[in-house]
Amino acid sequence: MASSPVEYMVGGVEIHFPCKAYPSQLSMMNSIIQGLKHGKHCLLESPTGSGKSLALLCSALGWQQAEFGRSALKTILWVKPNTLHPRKQSIASRLSGKMLSSLILDCEDDDFQPERKRFRTAEHQVLYLSANNLSVFVFVCFQSTEHCSLCACASTKDGAKKKVNDGKKKIPKIFFGTRTHKQITQIAHELKRTVYSKVPMTILSSRAHTCVNGRVAPHANRNERCKELLDDKEGGSCSYYHGIAKIRGRSTLHQAFRLSDAWDIEDFVAQGRARRFCSYYAARELMQEASIIFCPYNYLLDPLIRESMEIDLAGQIVLLDEAHNIEDCARESSSYTLDHQSLLMCRQELDNMVKKNIKPLDHERLMGFCYSLINWIQENKSLMSDRGFEGACKVWNGRDVLGMFKDIGITADTYSLLTKSLGAVLEKENIRVIKGKEVKVEVPTISSAATTVLKSLFMVLGFMYSGDSCSVAEDYRIALQKTFSWKNQVPPDAPDAQGFFVRPHDRQRNGIRVRTEVLTLSFWCLNPAVAFAYFRTAAHSVVLTSGTLSPMGSFSSELGVDFTIKLEANHVIDKSQVWVGTVGEGPQGRKLLATFKHTETYIFQDEVGALLLHVCQVVAKGVLCFLPSYKMLDKLRERWNNTGLWEKLERHKAVIPEPRGGGKGDFDELLQQYYDAIKYCEEERDGALLIAVCRGKVSEGLDFTDDNARAVITIGIPFPNIKDLQVELKMKYNDQHCKSRDLLAGHQWYEIQAYRALNQALGRCIRHKNDWGALILVDERYGKSNKYITGLSKWVRQLVQHHHTFNNAMRSLVAFSQVQRKVQGPPAAVSPPNGHPGARGLPDATDPQTPASCVKQPEPQQDTSLFTSAQGKATQREKAGELSCKLKVVL
């Protein structure tokens, strides 16, 4: 049964919460309200499973609704006598004149105001208005022949109107960014639980998730195909796109699309198919009326995506959930890597436009830029030095490159002309004078691929030319790199002795593997503050949240933002519900040190395999194991297959390794196999073992509730690849500027990246108040130095216990499992991810051969959608928890 909604007064703002809030949620809501009220930036860490997303939504929307209420209360309607028919006076309308007048005149943030004496005549009535579903009282003065001295109409009619108009305040929209589209779906389900579910909203997404046109969806490059259809003037345009205008009519967009409640991408796409409108462009149009906009946060960070989506963050609220990767994302959004072949293609297209005499001046100017850049690359190829076995590179400082570009005619002045030319060539219509009349004539334009190349180049050049004396160029490193790749090359058709062409069968035309040189020019921004500067200056308030922001020290210096409000919230669970232990040796007593040197040895690989087998024997249901890299995963898998250990693991659990690549559908299918293996018994196997990689798909944003993760094992410390060129350059950059810009030293930055990845993996386990599980950190370094513990999240590092022998660790783990089984009761069926939280039990850890209670395998036709259970229960919660949101008048 769903909990009843609860009202909280936080920082002077009334917040409606769908259930009784945890202390960590109240702390988070208080921090957010303070940040929004005063336009401050917030950095908030709250453990996974503590309900931070719900606290984010309710506090931000509660503050926004309160602002709408204040705006409505400040509006005084001026009408002639007897033209309105007010309702018959109720108890509410007979409230004291003092309170009603104070609501109008004293609705600022001041908590303490001097008492003002007010009187009320028959000419004053109370009307009931509604502002964004927030019922408010508005005090209306019916103008009489004499001026009134009792309220805001004390001045002339015109003067009062001017005062009201001057006092109007634009209420900020909320841009809610998260890392992936799947996380947006989870947030939308949370919104459905609240009384704010009827707030106008939209979700910005890619065509890959929203396109409903059968002529576009099957294509690999949907963006290109979509634009081709929209540009088709010969009757082949997209009927779904034009369906938006047909549906909209005279009603508001949300009414036209029948969006009376919170929705997710799947809901909207299904409606688009049924009613034949484009859900991609419809969602963008809904942004005009939306109070809250959801999107992946690279849509907000990347200047090109912001421009394409027409996102304006000036004066708006920016909430970034799962923001532990925000530094990397900010650097990437202001960086660009150019493939040499793409540059040649772009030059060829521009050359063709010049030959066809289509806007020749602008196309020729852009073509000259491409020629200059191509020649510069060719001249500097000889400067590259070998790096690794099959590669070479040359790296320059950004300021040095601008000096070199000046010698080939690329300067800040010519850059300005180039951007104007790009804008001109992208115009699809040209005005010409025909027979004395101005006529709009359609003209061809360069392809989307060529447009992307030029826009991206001009974006990074725009950053580099910005600042005093191009100071931002110091934050860039430009790398010319040569690598090699193997490609299949099909031999061309050749005539035989008689001159006939005989094409072999497809099976004989697989071609040959050809080693091909790949030349790239990378513009790498090493300072995330470059991209984040727009947020700092434009947004009303920026709120960064995650369960794994620790260590938090780097965010202010790296992003260049003063986070005046910070919070490290405690977990909602009892300490007895989680087992956190470090293990420095394996079952054979061999030390486990997961450095590159040791992980290459068979001794280490065998010992880790034996440890994993023991854990699978004593922990029932789901076990997650995180490795530092895919390379280690491949090595362990190969070794364990050779020694037979992989087969032993599969006797106890279904073993599923995380794939290195693959599409979204393949990954979802793999996850479903994991969940099914836990939920349904198969012979003597009990549950599943998912072997994943830190920073991979499994470690980011997935919800392994209850039996889906009774133990999380991390092998080693996931430091970034020290030999990676970008990592090396970033460390040197931080060392160079650590004193002048208060940055972390290079080695400190390097360590923080490892701990954030580690914390993210550990956070897959405990997902709600009644959940329980074990966190097993495998590496002897944890027990030797406390510095490896300080980087862990607050709630984890408080519970860490060091186990000097493997046997001690296993005895403790078995005892923990037995206690939790007794406390939580008999095991129940496992809910899929995002299912309603509930207590789950664990079988006796001392009897690994006895499986826990099993659920009968469903028939093949049964729907096993990942989100079926969650959606149904979210709807139930929403119906039970619906509550009208009213501004209360208290005497």
Disulfide bonds with the S-S distance in Angstrom:
Cys681-Cys854 1.32
